[in-house]
Amino acid sequence: MTHAYSELYLDDAMANLGDMVEYAVCDLGFAPDLFWGWFLSSGIASKFEKGNPKYVAGMSGFELAEAVLAETNVRCEKKEPGTSLRGKEYWAGWILAYYQWETNQRFEDIAKDGLPLSAVLSLYLLHEADESKFVEAANEILARNRAARPSRLREIRKARGFTQQQLSDASGVALRMVQLYEQKQNDIRKAQAGVVMRLAKALGCEVEDLMG
């Protein structure tokens, strides 16, 4: 598996994200998912997950938290970071940094599909286990949630007001194939490019929109 960025940055990235979460939740008093949502929307999460050295290693956790608040225009009383407790808040940020690096997924997708910061905190019982145990648990949670979620093809088709038959007629893709892709019995990401392009054209969307 291709990792998100060089392993040379990993220890710093994990420690800094752990410190960021601990400072935001324990020192500033923000609700975990509220602050994590700001982290995701600030643009800093995407830079962090791509291994931008400024964010994964060039800033402390305190500075990362300050940057998130500045980017999202959140005003609060500035406080110096307290003594690091290295408790569950620290661990949640630390292990999320590892999981994102290991799986090369976006933080946004990890949260959306079942592991917001509060859910990671609830898995603190794994804090003494090897990181691989968290990866296994997280993969299982995300896979279960993703399997239960309607396919993007179905969501977009319904939003456009098409029946499966109408989409089949408009795209030239066999009705049974449309059904199999929607039911996830066939993986649309492995479909022939021409098939996906015809579906996207019929639905008036981008090919990438069907791959979620």
Secondary structure by P-SEA (a helix, b strand, c coil): ccccccccaaaaaaaaaaaaaaaacccccccaaaaaaaaaacaaaaaaaaccccccccccaaaaaaaaaaaacccccccccccccccaaaaaaaaaaaaaaaccccaaaaaaacccaaaaaaacccccccaaaaaaaaaaaaaaaaaacccaaaaaaaaacccaaaaaaaccccaaaaaaaaacccccccccaaaaaaaaaaaccccccccc
